[in-house]
């Protein structure tokens, strides 16, 4: 979806990345650690990523679990329930991630080269991860605003490989019911 750093306010760089962490760590009332353990036992994996122009979520597993996979993806996309606990946990994860990335000489060199090659308003120099200050100061309202912006100006792609006709019908119904978002 169009949820990357390019679409966020430069005063809150990294809020899209923060939101991606939060929505990928939620599913109904499950806590992230319990959900991870459960999905691992079923052979279901989930991942998410944020770039300059997009945010992606993916859930993969065996075709016998397609309904559960679809339900997880639908929940992440259309009804994330982000708790304050999830917000704080992901805040700590992202601060550590920023520290690891920005401490890398290769990353520092790449940022330096980008700043020499591009103007400050170029999307190439946007901080997708955000800054430690932005992440530490982000509030639930910032995450919710990023989600609203992402879902309301969406260019979504649902990709299902080897899915049943029943699930195809559910996807079409979901899209038809949510077409005001597209």
C-alpha positions in Angstrom: 0.0 0.0 0.0 1.0 3.6 -0.3 2.2 3.8 3.3 5.9 4.5 3.0 8.0 7.4 4.3 7.3 9.5 1.2 3.7 10.0 2.4 4.4 11.1 6.0 5.0 14.5 7.5 8.8 15.2 7.7 8.3 16.2 11.4 7.3 12.6 12.3 9.7 10.6 10.1 9.4 6.9 10.7 5.7 6.9 11.8 4.8 4.6 8.8 7.6 2.2 9.9 6.4 2.4 13.5 2.8 1.7 12.3 3.9 -1.2 10.2 5.6 -2.8 13.3 2.4 -2.2 15.4 -0.1 -3.6 12.9 2.1 -6.6 12.1 2.2 -7.4 15.8 -1.5 -7.5 16.3 -4.2 -10.0 15.7 -7.4 -9.7 17.7 -6.7 -10.0 21.4 -3.5 -12.0 20.9 -0.2 -10.7 22.3 2.6 -10.8 19.7 4.7 -13.4 21.6 1.7 -15.8 22.0 0.7 -15.2 18.4 4.2 -15.9 17.1 4.3 -19.2 19.1 0.9 -20.3 17.8 1.7 -19.4 14.1 5.0 -21.2 14.4 3.3 -24.4 15.5 1.0 -24.1 12.4 3.8 -23.3 10.0 2.3 -19.9 9.3 4.7 -17.0 8.9 4.1 -13.3 8.7 6.2 -10.4 7.8 5.9 -6.7 7.1 8.2 -4.0 5.7 8.2 -0.3 5.0 10.0 1.5 2.2 10.1 4.9 0.8 6.9 4.4 -1.2 5.1 1.4 0.2 4.2 -0.7 3.2 3.7 -4.4 2.8 2.3 -7.2 5.0 2.4 -10.8 4.1 1.2 -14.0 5.7 2.2 -17.3 4.2 1.6 -21.0 5.0 0.1 -24.2 3.9 -3.1 -24.1 1.7 -5.0 -26.1 4.4 -4.6 -22.9 6.6 -5.8 -20.5 3.9 -8.8 -19.3 5.8 -6.8 -18.5 8.9 -4.1 -16.9 6.8 -6.7 -14.7 5.1 -8.3 -13.8 8.5 -4.9 -12.7 9.9 -4.1 -10.6 6.8 -7.6 -9.1 6.8 -7.3 -8.2 10.5 -3.8 -6.7 10.0 -5.1 -4.6 7.1 -8.6 -3.5 8.0 -8.9 -3.9 11.8 -5.6 -3.7 13.7 -6.1 -3.5 17.4 -3.0 -1.7 18.7 -2.6 -1.6 22.4 -0.4 0.7 24.5 1.6 -2.3 25.4 2.2 -3.1 21.7 3.1 0.5 21.1 5.7 0.5 23.8 7.2 -2.9 22.9 7.5 -1.9 19.2 9.0 1.5 20.2 11.8 -0.3 22.0 12.3 -2.7 19.0 12.5 0.2 16.6 14.9 2.2 18.7 17.2 -0.8 18.8 16.8 -1.3 15.0 17.7 2.3 14.4 20.8 1.9 16.6 21.9 -1.2 14.7 21.3 0.3 11.3 22.8 3.8 11.9 25.8 2.3 13.6 26.8 0.5 10.4 29.6 2.1 8.4 27.9 1.0 5.2 24.7 2.7 6.2 26.5 5.9 7.2 28.3 6.0 3.9 25.1 5.4 1.9 23.3 8.3 3.8 26.3 10.5 3.2 26.3 9.7 -0.6 22.5 10.2 -0.8 22.8 13.6 0.8 25.5 14.6 -1.6 23.5 13.4 -4.6 20.0 14.5 -3.8 18.2 17.6 -2.4 16.8 17.5 1.1 13.2 17.3 -0.2 14.0 14.2 -2.3 12.3 11.0 -1.2 15.7 9.3 -1.4 16.9 11.0 1.7 13.7 10.3 3.8 14.4 8.4 7.0 12.2 5.3 6.5 13.1 4.0 10.0 12.7 7.4 11.5 14.9 9.0 14.1 15.2 7.9 17.7 13.7 11.2 18.8 10.7 10.8 16.5 10.1 7.2 17.6 10.5 8.0 21.3 8.0 10.9 21.0 5.4 9.2 18.7 2.0 8.9 20.3 -0.9 6.5 19.5 -2.6 9.3 17.6 0.4 9.5 15.3 0.2 5.8 14.6 -3.6 6.0 14.0 -3.2 9.0 11.7 -0.6 7.1 9.7 -2.9 4.1 9.4 -5.8 6.3 8.3 -3.7 7.9 5.7 -2.4 4.6 4.4 -5.8 2.8 4.3 -7.7 5.7 2.8 -5.2 6.4 -0.1 -4.5 2.8 -0.8 -3.2 1.0 -3.8 -3.6 -2.5 -2.4 -2.6 -5.7 -4.0 -4.0 -9.0 -2.7 -1.9 -11.8 -4.0 -3.1 -15.3 -3.4 -1.2 -18.3 -4.8 -2.9 -21.7 -4.9 -6.0 -20.4 -3.1 -9.5 -22.0 -3.4 -12.4 -20.6 -5.2 -14.1 -20.1 -1.9 -11.3 -17.8 -0.7 -11.3 -16.0 -4.0 -14.9 -15.2 -3.5 -14.2 -13.9 0.0 -11.5 -11.6 -1.3 -13.8 -10.2 -4.0 -16.6 -9.7 -1.4 -14.1 -8.0 1.0 -12.9 -5.7 -1.8 -16.4 -4.9 -2.9 -17.4 -4.1 0.7 -14.4 -1.8 1.2 -14.3 -0.2 -2.3 -14.9 3.2 -0.7 -11.4 2.9 0.6 -9.9 2.2 -2.8 
